[in-house]
Every structure is written in C-alpha cells, then in structure tokens.
Amino acid sequence: MPTKKKPQVTAVRKPAATAAADRRHDLLRTAAEVFAEQGYNATTVRTIADHAGMLAGSLYYHFDSKESMLEEILRTFLDELWDGYGTVLDAGLGPRETLEALVTESFREIDRHRAAVAIYQKESRQLVTQERFAFLAESQRRFEKAWLATLERGAADRVFRADLDVRLTYRFVRDTVWVAASWYRPGGQHSPEEIARQYLSMVLDGIAVRAQGC
C-alpha cells in the first residue's frame, strides 16, 4: 500500500513590516534602559548597539541618531501618560477620587515605562533647553496645572485641609510618586495598583479632613 505523505509544516513568518516594527520597539526598549543606567550624554550609538547585539551601523537602519531614539522614548511615555490622565480628568470625579486615580495612573506608567520615567527625571532639565525637546516643558506645565487644580478644588470643597499649601503638597506628591522609578521593577512583589493604594493611604492621612469626633 502506498504510504501517505506527511503534510509539510511551514513556519509562519511575520510580515516584514511587523518584524521591523517589533525590532524597532526592542531597540527603543534597550536604548531606554541604557540611557537610564548610564545617562544620555555618556551613551553612544555604539553602546546601544552593543547592548542590542548588533553593529552600530545597523542601528542607523532604524534610527538616524540617538536623539531620535530619545525623543521617541519620551514622546511615547508622555503620550500614554496623558491618555491616562485625560481619562481621569474627564471622568467628573471628586477631588479625592481624582487624586487617587492620578496617583494610580502614575504608578501604572512607571510600570510600563520605568526607564523612560528615570530618563525624564534625570535629563529633562537639560533637555528642555533644546528646541527638539520643547514638548517636555509643555508637558510639565500641563502636569502642574492638573495636579494643582485637583488639590485646590479639594481644599475649597474641604475634602482636603483648608490650610493646605497646595503648591508644596503638589511638589511633595509629584516627587514622591515619580522617584519610585529608581527602585520599582516590573513583575515584582507588588502591582502598581497595590503600591498606589499603600502610597495613598500614607499621603491622604496627612491631607484628608478627619471626621468629627476622631
């Protein structure tokens, strides 16, 4: 009896455009980690290429400079941050709930873009002086306006203490949230939501109005 031929199994290949996009994403992730660890000025294209396991010349197939890589890293992070913040700010929540949601969204962004947050913290003061990175200053202004408005609304509504120094509180909340990028590692013991909950329980005990009789 003739034997049946086994069907040939053909490996499914990704379309070239998809493969290129995936490679670009991987390179940006590698570059972000190197920038965060070594500093932007100290990092060369060759350093990034070495970490990515490729020749420096091959990296230029995907990006024309390390400046382009940094810009895309920071824009991607900030675009996602403002997508999340926009959803929170448009939700019509009370000031306390808005503050809680903004803090939670911030920790989620640290989870998604830890290296980009670290770069932003370390490099933004120097970068904003360059025209290419002027978008960082605009983002900082929007960030401050959103947080100050939330704190001011909470103080006016007596959800937060009326004597609260909102600008000092804003700086405290901002710095203590984003400094987490220096120690947080995705996939750790605590989820970003759990860290946010613990953080908020400490912060709000200091600024929330206490119930009468307590």
Backbone hydrogen bonds, N-H to C=O, Kabsch-Sander energy under -0.5 kcal/mol:
donor,donor_aa,acceptor,acceptor_aa,energy
10,T,8,Q,-0.7
11,A,9,V,-0.5
13,R,11,A,-0.7
19,A,15,P,-2.6
20,A,16,A,-2.4
21,A,17,A,-2.1
22,D,18,T,-2.6
23,R,19,A,-2.3
24,R,20,A,-2.4
25,H,21,A,-2.3
26,D,22,D,-2.4
27,L,23,R,-2.4
28,L,24,R,-2.2
29,R,25,H,-2.1
30,T,26,D,-2.3
31,A,27,L,-2.8
32,A,28,L,-2.6
33,E,29,R,-1.8
34,V,30,T,-2.2
35,F,31,A,-3.1
36,A,32,A,-2.4
37,E,33,E,-1.9
38,Q,34,V,-3.1
39,G,34,V,-0.5
39,G,35,F,-2.0
43,T,39,G,-0.7
43,T,40,Y,-1.0
48,I,44,T,-1.9
49,A,45,V,-2.7
50,D,46,R,-2.8
51,H,47,T,-2.1
52,A,48,I,-1.8
53,G,49,A,-0.7
53,G,50,D,-0.8
54,M,49,A,-2.4
58,S,55,L,-0.6
59,L,55,L,-1.1
59,L,56,A,-0.6
60,Y,56,A,-0.8
60,Y,57,G,-0.5
61,Y,58,S,-1.3
62,H,59,L,-1.4
63,F,59,L,-2.0
69,M,65,S,-1.3
70,L,66,K,-2.5
71,E,67,E,-2.6
72,E,68,S,-2.1
73,I,69,M,-2.3
74,L,70,L,-2.5
75,R,71,E,-2.8
76,T,72,E,-2.3
77,F,73,I,-1.9
78,L,74,L,-2.6
79,D,75,R,-2.8
80,E,76,T,-2.0
81,L,77,F,-2.4
82,W,78,L,-2.6
83,D,79,D,-1.7
84,G,80,E,-2.1
85,Y,81,L,-2.9
86,G,82,W,-2.5
87,T,83,D,-1.6
88,V,84,G,-1.8
89,L,85,Y,-3.1
90,D,86,G,-1.8
91,A,88,V,-1.3
93,L,88,V,-0.5
98,T,94,G,-2.7
99,L,95,P,-2.5
100,E,96,R,-2.6
101,A,97,E,-2.4
102,L,98,T,-2.6
103,V,99,L,-2.4
104,T,100,E,-2.4
105,E,101,A,-2.6
106,S,102,L,-2.1
107,F,103,V,-2.1
108,R,104,T,-1.9
109,E,105,E,-2.0
110,I,106,S,-2.0
111,D,107,F,-1.9
112,R,108,R,-2.1
113,H,109,E,-3.2
117,V,113,H,-2.5
118,A,114,R,-2.2
119,I,115,A,-2.4
120,Y,116,A,-2.7
121,Q,117,V,-2.4
122,K,118,A,-2.2
123,E,119,I,-3.3
124,S,120,Y,-1.7
126,Q,123,E,-0.7
127,L,123,E,-2.6
128,V,124,S,-2.4
129,T,126,Q,-1.0
130,Q,127,L,-2.5
133,F,130,Q,-1.4
134,A,131,E,-1.6
136,L,133,F,-1.7
137,A,133,F,-0.5
137,A,134,A,-0.7
138,E,134,A,-1.4
139,S,135,F,-2.0
140,Q,136,L,-2.2
141,R,137,A,-2.1
142,R,138,E,-2.2
143,F,139,S,-2.6
144,E,140,Q,-2.4
145,K,141,R,-2.3
146,A,142,R,-2.3
147,W,143,F,-2.2
148,L,144,E,-2.7
149,A,145,K,-2.2
150,T,146,A,-1.6
151,L,147,W,-2.3
152,E,148,L,-2.9
153,R,149,A,-2.3
154,G,150,T,-2.0
155,A,151,L,-2.2
156,A,152,E,-2.4
157,D,153,R,-2.2
158,R,155,A,-0.9
159,V,154,G,-2.5
160,F,154,G,-2.0
161,R,207,I,-1.7
164,L,161,R,-1.5
166,V,164,L,-1.2
169,T,165,D,-2.6
170,Y,166,V,-2.6
171,R,167,R,-2.1
172,F,168,L,-2.2
173,V,169,T,-3.1
174,R,170,Y,-3.0
175,D,171,R,-2.5
176,T,172,F,-2.5
177,V,173,V,-1.9
178,W,174,R,-2.2
179,V,175,D,-1.8
180,A,177,V,-1.4
181,A,178,W,-1.6
182,S,179,V,-2.1
183,W,180,A,-1.4
184,Y,180,A,-3.3
188,G,185,R,-1.1
195,I,191,S,-2.3
196,A,192,P,-2.3
197,R,193,E,-2.2
198,Q,194,E,-2.4
199,Y,195,I,-2.7
200,L,196,A,-2.9
201,S,197,R,-2.0
202,M,198,Q,-1.2
203,V,199,Y,-2.5
204,L,200,L,-2.8
205,D,201,S,-0.6
206,G,203,V,-1.4
207,I,203,V,-0.8
208,A,204,L,-2.6
209,V,159,V,-1.9
214,C,211,A,-1.5
